[in-house]
């Protein structure tokens, strides 16, 4: 199964970059993901990690938004496809 033949795209991502205002980053990520992307993103002082799924154009929108954040231009992403949504909801969590 490839992401081009699947109705949904899954993106596993991470980037080590210092995040000073984790709450602001969390709010921005929630805004980017609404309403059609689901999964989990962990926001920590040392960076961002998670997996998200949704239509390809929505995943592109979210990844472009993350790459626009300072320090996240070189975001690492691995893609796969899915026939149905693998996540029940979207959760952006701040890691202590």
PDB file of N, CA, C and O in Angstrom:
ATOM      1  N   UNK A   1       0.852  -1.168   0.000  1.00  0.00           N
ATOM      2  CA  UNK A   1       0.000   0.000   0.000  1.00  0.00           C
ATOM      3  C   UNK A   1       0.899   1.233   0.000  1.00  0.00           C
ATOM      4  O   UNK A   1       1.822   1.327   0.809  1.00  0.00           O
ATOM      5  N   UNK A   2       0.639   2.159  -0.885  1.00  0.00           N
ATOM      6  CA  UNK A   2       1.396   3.403  -0.925  1.00  0.00           C
ATOM      7  C   UNK A   2       0.487   4.553  -0.563  1.00  0.00           C
ATOM      8  O   UNK A   2      -0.737   4.446  -0.634  1.00  0.00           O
ATOM      9  N   UNK A   3       1.103   5.655  -0.172  1.00  0.00           N
ATOM     10  CA  UNK A   3       0.302   6.803   0.235  1.00  0.00           C
ATOM     11  C   UNK A   3      -0.449   7.413  -0.941  1.00  0.00           C
ATOM     12  O   UNK A   3      -1.467   8.077  -0.742  1.00  0.00           O
ATOM     13  N   UNK A   4       0.039   7.198  -2.175  1.00  0.00           N
ATOM     14  CA  UNK A   4      -0.648   7.779  -3.322  1.00  0.00           C
ATOM     15  C   UNK A   4      -1.918   7.020  -3.670  1.00  0.00           C
ATOM     16  O   UNK A   4      -2.840   7.605  -4.238  1.00  0.00           O
ATOM     17  N   UNK A   5      -1.994   5.715  -3.341  1.00  0.00           N
ATOM     18  CA  UNK A   5      -3.186   4.944  -3.659  1.00  0.00           C
ATOM     19  C   UNK A   5      -4.137   4.830  -2.466  1.00  0.00           C
ATOM     20  O   UNK A   5      -5.225   4.270  -2.600  1.00  0.00           O
ATOM     21  N   UNK A   6      -3.751   5.341  -1.330  1.00  0.00           N
ATOM     22  CA  UNK A   6      -4.571   5.274  -0.129  1.00  0.00           C
ATOM     23  C   UNK A   6      -5.361   6.563   0.045  1.00  0.00           C
ATOM     24  O   UNK A   6      -4.872   7.642  -0.289  1.00  0.00           O
ATOM     25  N   UNK A   7      -6.575   6.457   0.566  1.00  0.00           N
ATOM     26  CA  UNK A   7      -7.370   7.676   0.764  1.00  0.00           C
ATOM     27  C   UNK A   7      -6.821   8.582   1.863  1.00  0.00           C
ATOM     28  O   UNK A   7      -7.096   9.782   1.872  1.00  0.00           O
ATOM     29  N   UNK A   8      -6.051   8.016   2.786  1.00  0.00           N
ATOM     30  CA  UNK A   8      -5.493   8.807   3.886  1.00  0.00           C
ATOM     31  C   UNK A   8      -3.978   8.674   3.916  1.00  0.00           C
ATOM     32  O   UNK A   8      -3.416   7.640   3.554  1.00  0.00           O
ATOM     33  N   UNK A   9      -3.335   9.744   4.354  1.00  0.00           N
ATOM     34  CA  UNK A   9      -1.886   9.748   4.498  1.00  0.00           C
ATOM     35  C   UNK A   9      -1.551   9.783   5.987  1.00  0.00           C
ATOM     36  O   UNK A   9      -2.183  10.504   6.760  1.00  0.00           O
ATOM     37  N   UNK A  10      -0.558   9.002   6.375  1.00  0.00           N
ATOM     38  CA  UNK A  10      -0.088   8.970   7.759  1.00  0.00           C
ATOM     39  C   UNK A  10       1.335   9.523   7.764  1.00  0.00           C
ATOM     40  O   UNK A  10       2.169   9.107   6.960  1.00  0.00           O
ATOM     41  N   UNK A  11       1.610  10.460   8.670  1.00  0.00           N
ATOM     42  CA  UNK A  11       2.935  11.069   8.764  1.00  0.00           C
ATOM     43  C   UNK A  11       3.478  10.901  10.180  1.00  0.00           C
ATOM     44  O   UNK A  11       2.892  11.397  11.142  1.00  0.00           O
ATOM     45  N   UNK A  12       4.603  10.196  10.296  1.00  0.00           N
ATOM     46  CA  UNK A  12       5.324  10.082  11.567  1.00  0.00           C
ATOM     47  C   UNK A  12       6.423  11.133  11.524  1.00  0.00           C
ATOM     48  O   UNK A  12       7.204  11.174  10.574  1.00  0.00           O
ATOM     49  N   UNK A  13       6.490  11.978  12.540  1.00  0.00           N
ATOM     50  CA  UNK A  13       7.396  13.123  12.462  1.00  0.00           C
ATOM     51  C   UNK A  13       8.101  13.387  13.778  1.00  0.00           C
ATOM     52  O   UNK A  13       7.614  13.039  14.854  1.00  0.00           O
ATOM     53  N   UNK A  14       9.267  14.016  13.659  1.00  0.00           N
ATOM     54  CA  UNK A  14       9.967  14.485  14.855  1.00  0.00           C
ATOM     55  C   UNK A  14      10.972  15.547  14.461  1.00  0.00           C
ATOM     56  O   UNK A  14      11.400  15.630  13.310  1.00  0.00           O
ATOM     57  N   UNK A  15      11.335  16.346  15.427  1.00  0.00           N
ATOM     58  CA  UNK A  15      12.399  17.337  15.247  1.00  0.00           C
ATOM     59  C   UNK A  15      12.856  17.778  16.627  1.00  0.00           C
ATOM     60  O   UNK A  15      12.047  18.166  17.470  1.00  0.00           O
ATOM     61  N   UNK A  16      14.168  17.712  16.847  1.00  0.00           N
ATOM     62  CA  UNK A  16      14.744  18.252  18.066  1.00  0.00           C
ATOM     63  C   UNK A  16      15.049  19.721  17.825  1.00  0.00           C
ATOM     64  O   UNK A  16      15.886  20.061  16.989  1.00  0.00           O
ATOM     65  N   UNK A  17      14.378  20.578  18.552  1.00  0.00           N
ATOM     66  CA  UNK A  17      14.587  22.030  18.478  1.00  0.00           C
ATOM     67  C   UNK A  17      14.032  22.621  19.767  1.00  0.00           C
ATOM     68  O   UNK A  17      12.990  22.186  20.258  1.00  0.00           O
ATOM     69  N   UNK A  18      14.709  23.582  20.296  1.00  0.00           N
ATOM     70  CA  UNK A  18      14.285  24.195  21.566  1.00  0.00           C
ATOM     71  C   UNK A  18      12.948  24.904  21.392  1.00  0.00           C
ATOM     72  O   UNK A  18      12.784  25.718  20.484  1.00  0.00           O
ATOM     73  N   UNK A  19      11.985  24.590  22.270  1.00  0.00           N
ATOM     74  CA  UNK A  19      10.678  25.250  22.261  1.00  0.00           C
ATOM     75  C   UNK A  19      10.534  25.985  23.591  1.00  0.00           C
ATOM     76  O   UNK A  19      10.411  25.359  24.644  1.00  0.00           O
ATOM     77  N   UNK A  20      10.550  27.294  23.537  1.00  0.00           N
ATOM     78  CA  UNK A  20      10.423  28.101  24.756  1.00  0.00           C
ATOM     79  C   UNK A  20       8.964  28.197  25.216  1.00  0.00           C
ATOM     80  O   UNK A  20       8.668  27.992  26.394  1.00  0.00           O
ATOM     81  N   UNK A  21       8.061  28.508  24.291  1.00  0.00           N
ATOM     82  CA  UNK A  21       6.644  28.688  24.632  1.00  0.00           C
ATOM     83  C   UNK A  21       5.844  27.493  24.114  1.00  0.00           C
ATOM     84  O   UNK A  21       5.243  27.549  23.041  1.00  0.00           O
ATOM     85  N   UNK A  22       5.849  26.416  24.891  1.00  0.00           N
ATOM     86  CA  UNK A  22       5.175  25.183  24.465  1.00  0.00           C
ATOM     87  C   UNK A  22       3.668  25.369  24.326  1.00  0.00           C
ATOM     88  O   UNK A  22       3.049  24.754  23.458  1.00  0.00           O
ATOM     89  N   UNK A  23       3.076  26.201  25.161  1.00  0.00           N
ATOM     90  CA  UNK A  23       1.627  26.430  25.092  1.00  0.00           C
ATOM     91  C   UNK A  23       1.246  27.105  23.777  1.00  0.00           C
ATOM     92  O   UNK A  23       0.234  26.747  23.174  1.00  0.00           O
ATOM     93  N   UNK A  24       2.029  28.063  23.328  1.00  0.00           N
ATOM     94  CA  UNK A  24       1.754  28.741  22.055  1.00  0.00           C
ATOM     95  C   UNK A  24       1.904  27.772  20.885  1.00  0.00           C
ATOM     96  O   UNK A  24       1.114  27.810  19.942  1.00  0.00           O
ATOM     97  N   UNK A  25       2.911  26.908  20.942  1.00  0.00           N
ATOM     98  CA  UNK A  25       3.106  25.909  19.887  1.00  0.00           C
ATOM     99  C   UNK A  25       1.947  24.921  19.898  1.00  0.00           C
ATOM    100  O   UNK A  25       1.452  24.537  18.839  1.00  0.00           O
ATOM    101  N   UNK A  26       1.514  24.510  21.073  1.00  0.00           N
ATOM    102  CA  UNK A  26       0.371  23.592  21.157  1.00  0.00           C
ATOM    103  C   UNK A  26      -0.877  24.208  20.532  1.00  0.00           C
ATOM    104  O   UNK A  26      -1.574  23.546  19.763  1.00  0.00           O
ATOM    105  N   UNK A  27      -1.161  25.459  20.851  1.00  0.00           N
ATOM    106  CA  UNK A  27      -2.337  26.137  20.294  1.00  0.00           C
ATOM    107  C   UNK A  27      -2.242  26.226  18.773  1.00  0.00           C
ATOM    108  O   UNK A  27      -3.238  26.031  18.077  1.00  0.00           O
ATOM    109  N   UNK A  28      -1.056  26.518  18.259  1.00  0.00           N
ATOM    110  CA  UNK A  28      -0.870  26.617  16.802  1.00  0.00           C
ATOM    111  C   UNK A  28      -1.073  25.253  16.143  1.00  0.00           C
ATOM    112  O   UNK A  28      -1.701  25.168  15.088  1.00  0.00           O
ATOM    113  N   UNK A  29      -0.559  24.204  16.741  1.00  0.00           N
ATOM    114  CA  UNK A  29      -0.726  22.863  16.183  1.00  0.00           C
ATOM    115  C   UNK A  29      -2.188  22.434  16.188  1.00  0.00           C
ATOM    116  O   UNK A  29      -2.660  21.833  15.223  1.00  0.00           O
ATOM    117  N   UNK A  30      -2.906  22.735  17.262  1.00  0.00           N
ATOM    118  CA  UNK A  30      -4.335  22.406  17.309  1.00  0.00           C
ATOM    119  C   UNK A  30      -5.084  23.123  16.197  1.00  0.00           C
ATOM    120  O   UNK A  30      -5.967  22.546  15.562  1.00  0.00           O
ATOM    121  N   UNK A  31      -4.730  24.378  15.965  1.00  0.00           N
ATOM    122  CA  UNK A  31      -5.365  25.164  14.903  1.00  0.00           C
ATOM    123  C   UNK A  31      -5.052  24.568  13.528  1.00  0.00           C
ATOM    124  O   UNK A  31      -5.941  24.465  12.683  1.00  0.00           O
ATOM    125  N   UNK A  32      -3.806  24.180  13.301  1.00  0.00           N
ATOM    126  CA  UNK A  32      -3.409  23.606  12.013  1.00  0.00           C
ATOM    127  C   UNK A  32      -4.114  22.279  11.739  1.00  0.00           C
ATOM    128  O   UNK A  32      -4.488  21.998  10.601  1.00  0.00           O
ATOM    129  N   UNK A  33      -4.293  21.472  12.768  1.00  0.00           N
ATOM    130  CA  UNK A  33      -4.854  20.131  12.589  1.00  0.00           C
ATOM    131  C   UNK A  33      -6.372  20.120  12.426  1.00  0.00           C
ATOM    132  O   UNK A  33      -6.916  19.218  11.789  1.00  0.00           O
ATOM    133  N   UNK A  34      -7.057  21.103  12.988  1.00  0.00           N
ATOM    134  CA  UNK A  34      -8.525  21.130  12.911  1.00  0.00           C
ATOM    135  C   UNK A  34      -8.963  21.398  11.479  1.00  0.00           C
ATOM    136  O   UNK A  34      -8.305  22.181  10.795  1.00  0.00           O
ATOM    137  N   UNK A  35     -10.021  20.800  11.000  1.00  0.00           N
ATOM    138  CA  UNK A  35     -10.862  19.786  11.637  1.00  0.00           C
ATOM    139  C   UNK A  35     -10.600  18.381  11.120  1.00  0.00           C
ATOM    140  O   UNK A  35     -11.233  17.434  11.586  1.00  0.00           O
ATOM    141  N   UNK A  36      -9.673  18.215  10.158  1.00  0.00           N
ATOM    142  CA  UNK A  36      -9.600  16.954   9.415  1.00  0.00           C
ATOM    143  C   UNK A  36      -8.367  16.099   9.652  1.00  0.00           C
ATOM    144  O   UNK A  36      -8.173  15.106   8.950  1.00  0.00           O
ATOM    145  N   UNK A  37      -7.531  16.448  10.613  1.00  0.00           N
ATOM    146  CA  UNK A  37      -6.338  15.654  10.921  1.00  0.00           C
ATOM    147  C   UNK A  37      -6.483  15.108  12.340  1.00  0.00           C
ATOM    148  O   UNK A  37      -6.915  15.812  13.252  1.00  0.00           O
ATOM    149  N   UNK A  38      -6.111  13.833  12.505  1.00  0.00           N
ATOM    150  CA  UNK A  38      -6.161  13.184  13.817  1.00  0.00           C
ATOM    151  C   UNK A  38      -4.815  12.536  14.114  1.00  0.00           C
ATOM    152  O   UNK A  38      -4.018  12.276  13.212  1.00  0.00           O
ATOM    153  N   UNK A  39      -4.582  12.285  15.387  1.00  0.00           N
ATOM    154  CA  UNK A  39      -3.341  11.644  15.801  1.00  0.00           C
ATOM    155  C   UNK A  39      -2.889  12.196  17.126  1.00  0.00           C
ATOM    156  O   UNK A  39      -3.699  12.677  17.919  1.00  0.00           O
ATOM    157  N   UNK A  40      -1.586  12.125  17.370  1.00  0.00           N
ATOM    158  CA  UNK A  40      -1.031  12.676  18.605  1.00  0.00           C
ATOM    159  C   UNK A  40       0.283  13.373  18.299  1.00  0.00           C
ATOM    160  O   UNK A  40       1.127  12.862  17.563  1.00  0.00           O
ATOM    161  N   UNK A  41       0.432  14.551  18.883  1.00  0.00           N
ATOM    162  CA  UNK A  41       1.676  15.308  18.799  1.00  0.00           C
ATOM    163  C   UNK A  41       2.113  15.638  20.221  1.00  0.00           C
ATOM    164  O   UNK A  41       1.317  16.121  21.026  1.00  0.00           O
ATOM    165  N   UNK A  42       3.373  15.377  20.523  1.00  0.00           N
ATOM    166  CA  UNK A  42       3.942  15.681  21.832  1.00  0.00           C
ATOM    167  C   UNK A  42       4.870  16.878  21.691  1.00  0.00           C
ATOM    168  O   UNK A  42       5.807  16.862  20.892  1.00  0.00           O
ATOM    169  N   UNK A  43       4.599  17.911  22.472  1.00  0.00           N
ATOM    170  CA  UNK A  43       5.394  19.139  22.452  1.00  0.00           C
ATOM    171  C   UNK A  43       6.211  19.174  23.738  1.00  0.00           C
ATOM    172  O   UNK A  43       5.652  19.199  24.834  1.00  0.00           O
ATOM    173  N   UNK A  44       7.534  19.175  23.601  1.00  0.00           N
ATOM    174  CA  UNK A  44       8.427  19.200  24.759  1.00  0.00           C
ATOM    175  C   UNK A  44       9.419  20.348  24.604  1.00  0.00           C
ATOM    176  O   UNK A  44       9.548  20.929  23.527  1.00  0.00           O
ATOM    177  N   UNK A  45      10.115  20.664  25.686  1.00  0.00           N
ATOM    178  CA  UNK A  45      11.139  21.718  25.599  1.00  0.00           C
ATOM    179  C   UNK A  45      12.168  21.392  24.523  1.00  0.00           C
ATOM    180  O   UNK A  45      12.699  22.291  23.871  1.00  0.00           O
ATOM    181  N   UNK A  46      12.449  20.102  24.340  1.00  0.00           N
ATOM    182  CA  UNK A  46      13.501  19.706  23.402  1.00  0.00           C
ATOM    183  C   UNK A  46      13.018  19.472  21.978  1.00  0.00           C
ATOM    184  O   UNK A  46      13.835  19.190  21.102  1.00  0.00           O
ATOM    185  N   UNK A  47      11.706  19.580  21.715  1.00  0.00           N
ATOM    186  CA  UNK A  47      11.240  19.421  20.343  1.00  0.00           C
ATOM    187  C   UNK A  47       9.837  18.857  20.231  1.00  0.00           C
ATOM    188  O   UNK A  47       9.028  18.946  21.154  1.00  0.00           O
ATOM    189  N   UNK A  48       9.574  18.273  19.069  1.00  0.00           N
ATOM    190  CA  UNK A  48       8.241  17.809  18.699  1.00  0.00           C
ATOM    191  C   UNK A  48       8.331  16.386  18.184  1.00  0.00           C
ATOM    192  O   UNK A  48       9.285  16.029  17.493  1.00  0.00           O
ATOM    193  N   UNK A  49       7.327  15.563  18.523  1.00  0.00           N
ATOM    194  CA  UNK A  49       7.300  14.176  18.105  1.00  0.00           C
ATOM    195  C   UNK A  49       5.846  13.756  17.967  1.00  0.00           C
ATOM    196  O   UNK A  49       5.003  14.189  18.753  1.00  0.00           O
ATOM    197  N   UNK A  50       5.538  12.922  16.983  1.00  0.00           N
ATOM    198  CA  UNK A  50       4.180  12.420  16.890  1.00  0.00           C
ATOM    199  C   UNK A  50       3.857  11.761  15.573  1.00  0.00           C
ATOM    200  O   UNK A  50       4.704  11.634  14.689  1.00  0.00           O
ATOM    201  N   UNK A  51       2.609  11.343  15.463  1.00  0.00           N
ATOM    202  CA  UNK A  51       2.080  10.737  14.248  1.00  0.00           C
ATOM    203  C   UNK A  51       0.696  11.311  14.009  1.00  0.00           C
ATOM    204  O   UNK A  51      -0.128  11.377  14.921  1.00  0.00           O
ATOM    205  N   UNK A  52       0.446  11.731  12.762  1.00  0.00           N
ATOM    206  CA  UNK A  52      -0.848  12.295  12.387  1.00  0.00           C
ATOM    207  C   UNK A  52      -1.347  11.619  11.118  1.00  0.00           C
ATOM    208  O   UNK A  52      -0.563  11.062  10.349  1.00  0.00           O
ATOM    209  N   UNK A  53      -2.658  11.674  10.906  1.00  0.00           N
ATOM    210  CA  UNK A  53      -3.252  11.078   9.717  1.00  0.00           C
ATOM    211  C   UNK A  53      -4.394  11.952   9.225  1.00  0.00           C
ATOM    212  O   UNK A  53      -5.056  12.636  10.006  1.00  0.00           O
ATOM    213  N   UNK A  54      -4.614  11.917   7.909  1.00  0.00           N
ATOM    214  CA  UNK A  54      -5.699  12.677   7.309  1.00  0.00           C
ATOM    215  C   UNK A  54      -5.548  12.701   5.805  1.00  0.00           C
ATOM    216  O   UNK A  54      -4.653  12.051   5.266  1.00  0.00           O
ATOM    217  N   UNK A  55      -6.407  13.438   5.113  1.00  0.00           N
ATOM    218  CA  UNK A  55      -6.261  13.593   3.666  1.00  0.00           C
ATOM    219  C   UNK A  55      -4.904  14.227   3.342  1.00  0.00           C
ATOM    220  O   UNK A  55      -4.396  15.029   4.125  1.00  0.00           O
ATOM    221  N   UNK A  56      -4.320  13.876   2.207  1.00  0.00           N
ATOM    222  CA  UNK A  56      -2.977  14.339   1.843  1.00  0.00           C
ATOM    223  C   UNK A  56      -2.846  15.855   1.900  1.00  0.00           C
ATOM    224  O   UNK A  56      -1.840  16.369   2.388  1.00  0.00           O
ATOM    225  N   UNK A  57      -3.852  16.577   1.405  1.00  0.00           N
ATOM    226  CA  UNK A  57      -3.762  18.046   1.402  1.00  0.00           C
ATOM    227  C   UNK A  57      -3.775  18.608   2.825  1.00  0.00           C
ATOM    228  O   UNK A  57      -3.149  19.635   3.088  1.00  0.00           O
ATOM    229  N   UNK A  58      -4.475  17.952   3.735  1.00  0.00           N
ATOM    230  CA  UNK A  58      -4.500  18.396   5.133  1.00  0.00           C
ATOM    231  C   UNK A  58      -3.161  18.111   5.815  1.00  0.00           C
ATOM    232  O   UNK A  58      -2.677  18.931   6.595  1.00  0.00           O
ATOM    233  N   UNK A  59      -2.566  16.964   5.527  1.00  0.00           N
ATOM    234  CA  UNK A  59      -1.257  16.631   6.090  1.00  0.00           C
ATOM    235  C   UNK A  59      -0.212  17.628   5.588  1.00  0.00           C
ATOM    236  O   UNK A  59       0.632  18.083   6.361  1.00  0.00           O
ATOM    237  N   UNK A  60      -0.264  17.964   4.314  1.00  0.00           N
ATOM    238  CA  UNK A  60       0.653  18.964   3.755  1.00  0.00           C
ATOM    239  C   UNK A  60       0.486  20.302   4.459  1.00  0.00           C
ATOM    240  O   UNK A  60       1.477  20.960   4.776  1.00  0.00           O
ATOM    241  N   UNK A  61      -0.749  20.711   4.708  1.00  0.00           N
ATOM    242  CA  UNK A  61      -1.024  21.973   5.407  1.00  0.00           C
ATOM    243  C   UNK A  61      -0.387  21.979   6.796  1.00  0.00           C
ATOM    244  O   UNK A  61       0.242  22.960   7.191  1.00  0.00           O
ATOM    245  N   UNK A  62      -0.553  20.881   7.535  1.00  0.00           N
ATOM    246  CA  UNK A  62      -0.005  20.795   8.889  1.00  0.00           C
ATOM    247  C   UNK A  62       1.525  20.804   8.853  1.00  0.00           C
ATOM    248  O   UNK A  62       2.158  21.526   9.624  1.00  0.00           O
ATOM    249  N   UNK A  63       2.116  20.012   7.970  1.00  0.00           N
ATOM    250  CA  UNK A  63       3.577  19.946   7.896  1.00  0.00           C
ATOM    251  C   UNK A  63       4.174  21.283   7.474  1.00  0.00           C
ATOM    252  O   UNK A  63       5.209  21.690   8.001  1.00  0.00           O
ATOM    253  N   UNK A  64       3.537  21.968   6.536  1.00  0.00           N
ATOM    254  CA  UNK A  64       4.007  23.304   6.137  1.00  0.00           C
ATOM    255  C   UNK A  64       3.944  24.269   7.317  1.00  0.00           C
ATOM    256  O   UNK A  64       4.844  25.087   7.504  1.00  0.00           O
ATOM    257  N   UNK A  65       2.886  24.171   8.109  1.00  0.00           N
ATOM    258  CA  UNK A  65       2.747  25.021   9.288  1.00  0.00           C
ATOM    259  C   UNK A  65       3.804  24.733  10.335  1.00  0.00           C
ATOM    260  O   UNK A  65       4.328  25.653  10.963  1.00  0.00           O
ATOM    261  N   UNK A  66       4.121  23.461  10.528  1.00  0.00           N
ATOM    262  CA  UNK A  66       5.169  23.102  11.490  1.00  0.00           C
ATOM    263  C   UNK A  66       6.525  23.597  10.995  1.00  0.00           C
ATOM    264  O   UNK A  66       7.308  24.148  11.768  1.00  0.00           O
ATOM    265  N   UNK A  67       6.798  23.401   9.716  1.00  0.00           N
ATOM    266  CA  UNK A  67       8.086  23.850   9.159  1.00  0.00           C
ATOM    267  C   UNK A  67       8.248  25.363   9.193  1.00  0.00           C
ATOM    268  O   UNK A  67       9.369  25.864   9.100  1.00  0.00           O
ATOM    269  N   UNK A  68       7.154  26.093   9.325  1.00  0.00           N
ATOM    270  CA  UNK A  68       7.217  27.555   9.427  1.00  0.00           C
ATOM    271  C   UNK A  68       7.615  28.014  10.830  1.00  0.00           C
ATOM    272  O   UNK A  68       7.969  29.177  11.024  1.00  0.00           O
ATOM    273  N   UNK A  69       7.559  27.110  11.806  1.00  0.00           N
ATOM    274  CA  UNK A  69       7.970  27.448  13.172  1.00  0.00           C
ATOM    275  C   UNK A  69       9.494  27.526  13.244  1.00  0.00           C
ATOM    276  O   UNK A  69      10.174  26.713  12.618  1.00  0.00           O
ATOM    277  N   UNK A  70      10.043  28.480  13.986  1.00  0.00           N
ATOM    278  CA  UNK A  70      11.501  28.603  14.105  1.00  0.00           C
ATOM    279  C   UNK A  70      12.142  27.317  14.629  1.00  0.00           C
ATOM    280  O   UNK A  70      11.735  26.784  15.662  1.00  0.00           O
ATOM    281  N   UNK A  71      13.151  26.827  13.901  1.00  0.00           N
ATOM    282  CA  UNK A  71      13.864  25.619  14.291  1.00  0.00           C
ATOM    283  C   UNK A  71      13.301  24.340  13.709  1.00  0.00           C
ATOM    284  O   UNK A  71      13.906  23.280  13.868  1.00  0.00           O
ATOM    285  N   UNK A  72      12.158  24.407  13.037  1.00  0.00           N
ATOM    286  CA  UNK A  72      11.512  23.200  12.519  1.00  0.00           C
ATOM    287  C   UNK A  72      11.538  23.098  10.995  1.00  0.00           C
ATOM    288  O   UNK A  72      10.795  22.311  10.410  1.00  0.00           O
ATOM    289  N   UNK A  73      12.387  23.888  10.358  1.00  0.00           N
ATOM    290  CA  UNK A  73      12.479  23.868   8.899  1.00  0.00           C
ATOM    291  C   UNK A  73      12.915  22.498   8.379  1.00  0.00           C
ATOM    292  O   UNK A  73      12.510  22.097   7.288  1.00  0.00           O
ATOM    293  N   UNK A  74      13.730  21.780   9.143  1.00  0.00           N
ATOM    294  CA  UNK A  74      14.251  20.479   8.727  1.00  0.00           C
ATOM    295  C   UNK A  74      13.498  19.335   9.412  1.00  0.00           C
ATOM    296  O   UNK A  74      14.104  18.333   9.794  1.00  0.00           O
ATOM    297  N   UNK A  75      12.203  19.480   9.564  1.00  0.00           N
ATOM    298  CA  UNK A  75      11.357  18.464  10.190  1.00  0.00           C
ATOM    299  C   UNK A  75      11.551  17.115   9.500  1.00  0.00           C
ATOM    300  O   UNK A  75      11.509  17.033   8.273  1.00  0.00           O
ATOM    301  N   UNK A  76      11.762  16.060  10.285  1.00  0.00           N
ATOM    302  CA  UNK A  76      11.903  14.698   9.758  1.00  0.00           C
ATOM    303  C   UNK A  76      10.518  14.058   9.680  1.00  0.00           C
ATOM    304  O   UNK A  76       9.787  14.031  10.671  1.00  0.00           O
ATOM    305  N   UNK A  77      10.155  13.539   8.491  1.00  0.00           N
ATOM    306  CA  UNK A  77       8.830  12.948   8.298  1.00  0.00           C
ATOM    307  C   UNK A  77       8.953  11.650   7.505  1.00  0.00           C
ATOM    308  O   UNK A  77       9.704  11.573   6.534  1.00  0.00           O
ATOM    309  N   UNK A  78       8.213  10.641   7.926  1.00  0.00           N
ATOM    310  CA  UNK A  78       8.086   9.392   7.171  1.00  0.00           C
ATOM    311  C   UNK A  78       6.606   9.186   6.891  1.00  0.00           C
ATOM    312  O   UNK A  78       5.769   9.326   7.782  1.00  0.00           O
ATOM    313  N   UNK A  79       6.292   8.852   5.638  1.00  0.00           N
ATOM    314  CA  UNK A  79       4.908   8.734   5.206  1.00  0.00           C
ATOM    315  C   UNK A  79       4.506   7.286   4.973  1.00  0.00           C
ATOM    316  O   UNK A  79       5.321   6.446   4.592  1.00  0.00           O
ATOM    317  N   UNK A  80       3.237   7.021   5.211  1.00  0.00           N
ATOM    318  CA  UNK A  80       2.609   5.760   4.834  1.00  0.00           C
ATOM    319  C   UNK A  80       1.152   6.064   4.511  1.00  0.00           C
ATOM    320  O   UNK A  80       0.680   7.183   4.711  1.00  0.00           O
ATOM    321  N   UNK A  81       0.459   5.072   4.016  1.00  0.00           N
ATOM    322  CA  UNK A  81      -0.943   5.260   3.667  1.00  0.00           C
ATOM    323  C   UNK A  81      -1.854   4.455   4.576  1.00  0.00           C
ATOM    324  O   UNK A  81      -1.412   3.538   5.267  1.00  0.00           O
ATOM    325  N   UNK A  82      -3.128   4.809   4.565  1.00  0.00           N
ATOM    326  CA  UNK A  82      -4.119   4.084   5.362  1.00  0.00           C
ATOM    327  C   UNK A  82      -5.452   4.091   4.625  1.00  0.00           C
ATOM    328  O   UNK A  82      -5.839   5.093   4.023  1.00  0.00           O
ATOM    329  N   UNK A  83      -6.137   2.977   4.679  1.00  0.00           N
ATOM    330  CA  UNK A  83      -7.458   2.869   4.061  1.00  0.00           C
ATOM    331  C   UNK A  83      -8.534   3.528   4.918  1.00  0.00           C
ATOM    332  O   UNK A  83      -9.529   4.035   4.401  1.00  0.00           O
ATOM    333  N   UNK A  84      -8.323   3.514   6.235  1.00  0.00           N
ATOM    334  CA  UNK A  84      -9.276   4.155   7.145  1.00  0.00           C
ATOM    335  C   UNK A  84      -8.498   4.891   8.229  1.00  0.00           C
ATOM    336  O   UNK A  84      -7.317   4.619   8.448  1.00  0.00           O
ATOM    337  N   UNK A  85      -9.152   5.807   8.893  1.00  0.00           N
ATOM    338  CA  UNK A  85      -8.510   6.648   9.901  1.00  0.00           C
ATOM    339  C   UNK A  85      -7.988   5.788  11.056  1.00  0.00           C
ATOM    340  O   UNK A  85      -8.770   5.098  11.709  1.00  0.00           O
ATOM    341  N   UNK A  86      -6.676   5.821  11.316  1.00  0.00           N
ATOM    342  CA  UNK A  86      -6.116   5.002  12.390  1.00  0.00           C
ATOM    343  C   UNK A  86      -6.243   5.623  13.785  1.00  0.00           C
ATOM    344  O   UNK A  86      -5.945   4.963  14.780  1.00  0.00           O
ATOM    345  N   UNK A  87      -6.679   6.875  13.868  1.00  0.00           N
ATOM    346  CA  UNK A  87      -6.788   7.564  15.154  1.00  0.00           C
ATOM    347  C   UNK A  87      -8.221   7.991  15.415  1.00  0.00           C
ATOM    348  O   UNK A  87      -8.954   8.360  14.497  1.00  0.00           O
ATOM    349  N   UNK A  88      -8.605   7.935  16.676  1.00  0.00           N
ATOM    350  CA  UNK A  88      -9.956   8.297  17.083  1.00  0.00           C
ATOM    351  C   UNK A  88     -10.137   9.807  17.192  1.00  0.00           C
ATOM    352  O   UNK A  88     -11.223  10.324  16.929  1.00  0.00           O
ATOM    353  N   UNK A  89      -9.064  10.524  17.585  1.00  0.00           N
ATOM    354  CA  UNK A  89      -9.158  11.972  17.794  1.00  0.00           C
ATOM    355  C   UNK A  89      -7.790  12.607  17.590  1.00  0.00           C
ATOM    356  O   UNK A  89      -6.796  11.918  17.359  1.00  0.00           O
ATOM    357  N   UNK A  90      -7.758  13.932  17.680  1.00  0.00           N
ATOM    358  CA  UNK A  90      -6.501  14.678  17.621  1.00  0.00           C
ATOM    359  C   UNK A  90      -6.147  15.112  19.030  1.00  0.00           C
ATOM    360  O   UNK A  90      -6.972  15.679  19.746  1.00  0.00           O
ATOM    361  N   UNK A  91      -4.901  14.838  19.423  1.00  0.00           N
ATOM    362  CA  UNK A  91      -4.441  15.248  20.745  1.00  0.00           C
ATOM    363  C   UNK A  91      -3.060  15.880  20.602  1.00  0.00           C
ATOM    364  O   UNK A  91      -2.141  15.282  20.044  1.00  0.00           O
ATOM    365  N   UNK A  92      -2.935  17.091  21.114  1.00  0.00           N
ATOM    366  CA  UNK A  92      -1.643  17.770  21.179  1.00  0.00           C
ATOM    367  C   UNK A  92      -1.331  17.918  22.662  1.00  0.00           C
ATOM    368  O   UNK A  92      -2.007  18.654  23.382  1.00  0.00           O
ATOM    369  N   UNK A  93      -0.302  17.213  23.105  1.00  0.00           N
ATOM    370  CA  UNK A  93       0.010  17.149  24.527  1.00  0.00           C
ATOM    371  C   UNK A  93       1.350  17.814  24.823  1.00  0.00           C
ATOM    372  O   UNK A  93       2.319  17.643  24.084  1.00  0.00           O
ATOM    373  N   UNK A  94       1.388  18.561  25.896  1.00  0.00           N
ATOM    374  CA  UNK A  94       2.639  19.150  26.359  1.00  0.00           C
ATOM    375  C   UNK A  94       3.311  18.149  27.287  1.00  0.00           C
ATOM    376  O   UNK A  94       2.724  17.695  28.269  1.00  0.00           O
ATOM    377  N   UNK A  95       4.538  17.819  26.960  1.00  0.00           N
ATOM    378  CA  UNK A  95       5.314  16.885  27.773  1.00  0.00           C
ATOM    379  C   UNK A  95       6.124  17.680  28.791  1.00  0.00           C
ATOM    380  O   UNK A  95       6.831  18.626  28.444  1.00  0.00           O
ATOM    381  N   UNK A  96       6.010  17.285  30.030  1.00  0.00           N
ATOM    382  CA  UNK A  96       6.719  18.001  31.115  1.00  0.00           C
ATOM    383  C   UNK A  96       8.205  17.735  31.089  1.00  0.00           C
ATOM    384  O   UNK A  96       8.940  18.257  31.927  1.00  0.00           O
TER     385      UNK A  96
END
